Amino acid sequence: MKAPSQRWGYIRIMSGTILGGILGFYVMHR
């Protein structure tokens, strides 16, 4: 159960960073 949770956390961090970058870019160019 440790491996799946670690993988999910990594995916969550990556997706969050990408989403945050897109959001920041959109707000900056608004």
N, CA, C and O atoms as a CHARMM CRD file, in Angstrom:
* protein
*
  120
    1    1 MET  N      0.83300  -1.20300   0.00000 PROA 1      0.00000
    2    1 MET  CA     0.00000   0.00000   0.00000 PROA 1      0.00000
    3    1 MET  C      0.87100   1.25800   0.00000 PROA 1      0.00000
    4    1 MET  O      0.39000   2.35900  -0.26800 PROA 1      0.00000
    5    2 LYS  N      2.14600   1.08000   0.30200 PROA 2      0.00000
    6    2 LYS  CA     3.04200   2.24500   0.35400 PROA 2      0.00000
    7    2 LYS  C      3.39200   2.73000  -1.06000 PROA 2      0.00000
    8    2 LYS  O      3.44700   3.93200  -1.31700 PROA 2      0.00000
    9    3 ALA  N      3.62500   1.78100  -1.96500 PROA 3      0.00000
   10    3 ALA  CA     4.01600   2.16600  -3.33200 PROA 3      0.00000
   11    3 ALA  C      2.90000   2.96200  -4.02200 PROA 3      0.00000
   12    3 ALA  O      3.17100   4.03500  -4.56300 PROA 3      0.00000
   13    4 PRO  N      1.66000   2.47100  -4.01900 PROA 4      0.00000
   14    4 PRO  CA     0.56200   3.20000  -4.69200 PROA 4      0.00000
   15    4 PRO  C      0.37700   4.60200  -4.11800 PROA 4      0.00000
   16    4 PRO  O      0.18000   5.56000  -4.86500 PROA 4      0.00000
   17    5 SER  N      0.44100   4.72100  -2.79000 PROA 5      0.00000
   18    5 SER  CA     0.23800   6.03300  -2.15600 PROA 5      0.00000
   19    5 SER  C      1.35400   6.99000  -2.59000 PROA 5      0.00000
   20    5 SER  O      1.09700   8.15900  -2.87500 PROA 5      0.00000
   21    6 GLN  N      2.59600   6.48700  -2.63700 PROA 6      0.00000
   22    6 GLN  CA     3.72100   7.33900  -3.05200 PROA 6      0.00000
   23    6 GLN  C      3.52800   7.78100  -4.49700 PROA 6      0.00000
   24    6 GLN  O      3.77100   8.93800  -4.84000 PROA 6      0.00000
   25    7 ARG  N      3.08300   6.84000  -5.34900 PROA 7      0.00000
   26    7 ARG  CA     2.88900   7.15500  -6.76200 PROA 7      0.00000
   27    7 ARG  C      1.79100   8.20600  -6.90400 PROA 7      0.00000
   28    7 ARG  O      1.93700   9.17500  -7.65000 PROA 7      0.00000
   29    8 TRP  N      0.69200   8.00300  -6.18000 PROA 8      0.00000
   30    8 TRP  CA    -0.43500   8.95600  -6.24900 PROA 8      0.00000
   31    8 TRP  C      0.03000  10.33000  -5.79300 PROA 8      0.00000
   32    8 TRP  O     -0.32000  11.34200  -6.40000 PROA 8      0.00000
   33    9 GLY  N      0.82800  10.36700  -4.71300 PROA 9      0.00000
   34    9 GLY  CA     1.31700  11.65300  -4.21000 PROA 9      0.00000
   35    9 GLY  C      2.17100  12.35300  -5.25900 PROA 9      0.00000
   36    9 GLY  O      2.04400  13.56000  -5.46400 PROA 9      0.00000
   37   10 TYR  N      3.04400  11.59100  -5.92600 PROA 10     0.00000
   38   10 TYR  CA     3.90600  12.17400  -6.95800 PROA 10     0.00000
   39   10 TYR  C      3.07000  12.72800  -8.09900 PROA 10     0.00000
   40   10 TYR  O      3.29900  13.84100  -8.57300 PROA 10     0.00000
   41   11 ILE  N      2.07500  11.91600  -8.54300 PROA 11     0.00000
   42   11 ILE  CA     1.19700  12.35000  -9.64600 PROA 11     0.00000
   43   11 ILE  C      0.42900  13.60100  -9.21300 PROA 11     0.00000
   44   11 ILE  O      0.25200  14.54200  -9.98700 PROA 11     0.00000
   45   12 ARG  N     -0.02000  13.58500  -7.96100 PROA 12     0.00000
   46   12 ARG  CA    -0.80900  14.72500  -7.45500 PROA 12     0.00000
   47   12 ARG  C      0.04400  15.99700  -7.43800 PROA 12     0.00000
   48   12 ARG  O     -0.42200  17.07100  -7.81900 PROA 12     0.00000
   49   13 ILE  N      1.29000  15.86500  -6.99600 PROA 13     0.00000
   50   13 ILE  CA     2.18200  17.03200  -6.94400 PROA 13     0.00000
   51   13 ILE  C      2.46300  17.53700  -8.36600 PROA 13     0.00000
   52   13 ILE  O      2.43100  18.74100  -8.62300 PROA 13     0.00000
   53   14 MET  N      2.73900  16.60100  -9.28600 PROA 14     0.00000
   54   14 MET  CA     3.04500  16.97600 -10.67000 PROA 14     0.00000
   55   14 MET  C      1.85200  17.67800 -11.30600 PROA 14     0.00000
   56   14 MET  O      1.99500  18.74700 -11.89800 PROA 14     0.00000
   57   15 SER  N      0.65600  17.06200 -11.17900 PROA 15     0.00000
   58   15 SER  CA    -0.55300  17.65200 -11.78000 PROA 15     0.00000
   59   15 SER  C     -0.83300  19.00900 -11.14400 PROA 15     0.00000
   60   15 SER  O     -1.22500  19.94900 -11.83500 PROA 15     0.00000
   61   16 GLY  N     -0.63600  19.11600  -9.83700 PROA 16     0.00000
   62   16 GLY  CA    -0.88100  20.38600  -9.14700 PROA 16     0.00000
   63   16 GLY  C      0.06800  21.47100  -9.64300 PROA 16     0.00000
   64   16 GLY  O     -0.33800  22.61600  -9.84400 PROA 16     0.00000
   65   17 THR  N      1.33900  21.10300  -9.84000 PROA 17     0.00000
   66   17 THR  CA     2.31800  22.08100 -10.31500 PROA 17     0.00000
   67   17 THR  C      1.97100  22.54700 -11.72000 PROA 17     0.00000
   68   17 THR  O      2.03400  23.73900 -12.02100 PROA 17     0.00000
   69   18 ILE  N      1.59900  21.59100 -12.58800 PROA 18     0.00000
   70   18 ILE  CA     1.25300  21.92500 -13.97400 PROA 18     0.00000
   71   18 ILE  C      0.00700  22.81100 -13.98500 PROA 18     0.00000
   72   18 ILE  O     -0.04000  23.82500 -14.68100 PROA 18     0.00000
   73   19 LEU  N     -1.01200  22.41000 -13.19700 PROA 19     0.00000
   74   19 LEU  CA    -2.25900  23.18900 -13.13900 PROA 19     0.00000
   75   19 LEU  C     -1.96800  24.59100 -12.61800 PROA 19     0.00000
   76   19 LEU  O     -2.48800  25.57200 -13.15000 PROA 19     0.00000
   77   20 GLY  N     -1.14400  24.69000 -11.58500 PROA 20     0.00000
   78   20 GLY  CA    -0.80900  25.99600 -11.01100 PROA 20     0.00000
   79   20 GLY  C     -0.07800  26.86600 -12.03600 PROA 20     0.00000
   80   20 GLY  O     -0.34000  28.06400 -12.13800 PROA 20     0.00000
   81   21 GLY  N      0.83400  26.26200 -12.78700 PROA 21     0.00000
   82   21 GLY  CA     1.57100  27.01200 -13.80300 PROA 21     0.00000
   83   21 GLY  C      0.64100  27.54100 -14.87700 PROA 21     0.00000
   84   21 GLY  O      0.75300  28.69700 -15.28700 PROA 21     0.00000
   85   22 ILE  N     -0.29000  26.69000 -15.34300 PROA 22     0.00000
   86   22 ILE  CA    -1.25400  27.10300 -16.37100 PROA 22     0.00000
   87   22 ILE  C     -2.12900  28.22900 -15.82000 PROA 22     0.00000
   88   22 ILE  O     -2.38300  29.22100 -16.50400 PROA 22     0.00000
   89   23 LEU  N     -2.58800  28.06400 -14.57400 PROA 23     0.00000
   90   23 LEU  CA    -3.45100  29.07800 -13.95000 PROA 23     0.00000
   91   23 LEU  C     -2.69200  30.40100 -13.83300 PROA 23     0.00000
   92   23 LEU  O     -3.23000  31.45800 -14.16300 PROA 23     0.00000
   93   24 GLY  N     -1.44900  30.34400 -13.36600 PROA 24     0.00000
   94   24 GLY  CA    -0.63900  31.55200 -13.22600 PROA 24     0.00000
   95   24 GLY  C     -0.42100  32.22000 -14.57900 PROA 24     0.00000
   96   24 GLY  O     -0.51100  33.44400 -14.68500 PROA 24     0.00000
   97   25 PHE  N     -0.13700  31.43400 -15.61000 PROA 25     0.00000
   98   25 PHE  CA     0.07500  31.97100 -16.95900 PROA 25     0.00000
   99   25 PHE  C     -1.18300  32.66900 -17.44800 PROA 25     0.00000
  100   25 PHE  O     -1.12200  33.76100 -18.01200 PROA 25     0.00000
  101   26 TYR  N     -2.33500  32.02000 -17.22300 PROA 26     0.00000
  102   26 TYR  CA    -3.62200  32.58800 -17.66200 PROA 26     0.00000
  103   26 TYR  C     -3.88900  33.91300 -16.95000 PROA 26     0.00000
  104   26 TYR  O     -4.30200  34.89000 -17.57400 PROA 26     0.00000
  105   27 VAL  N     -3.64900  33.93700 -15.63000 PROA 27     0.00000
  106   27 VAL  CA    -3.90600  35.16100 -14.85300 PROA 27     0.00000
  107   27 VAL  C     -2.94200  36.27000 -15.28900 PROA 27     0.00000
  108   27 VAL  O     -3.33500  37.43300 -15.38700 PROA 27     0.00000
  109   28 MET  N     -1.68300  35.90900 -15.54900 PROA 28     0.00000
  110   28 MET  CA    -0.68700  36.91200 -15.92900 PROA 28     0.00000
  111   28 MET  C     -1.01700  37.52300 -17.29100 PROA 28     0.00000
  112   28 MET  O     -0.79300  38.71500 -17.50500 PROA 28     0.00000
  113   29 HSD  N     -1.55000  36.71400 -18.21500 PROA 29     0.00000
  114   29 HSD  CA    -1.85000  37.19700 -19.57100 PROA 29     0.00000
  115   29 HSD  C     -3.27500  37.71500 -19.68500 PROA 29     0.00000
  116   29 HSD  O     -3.73000  38.05400 -20.77700 PROA 29     0.00000
  117   30 ARG  N     -3.98900  37.77900 -18.54500 PROA 30     0.00000
  118   30 ARG  CA    -5.37600  38.23400 -18.63000 PROA 30     0.00000
  119   30 ARG  C     -5.38000  39.72800 -18.74000 PROA 30     0.00000
  120   30 ARG  O     -6.44500  40.33800 -18.82500 PROA 30     0.00000
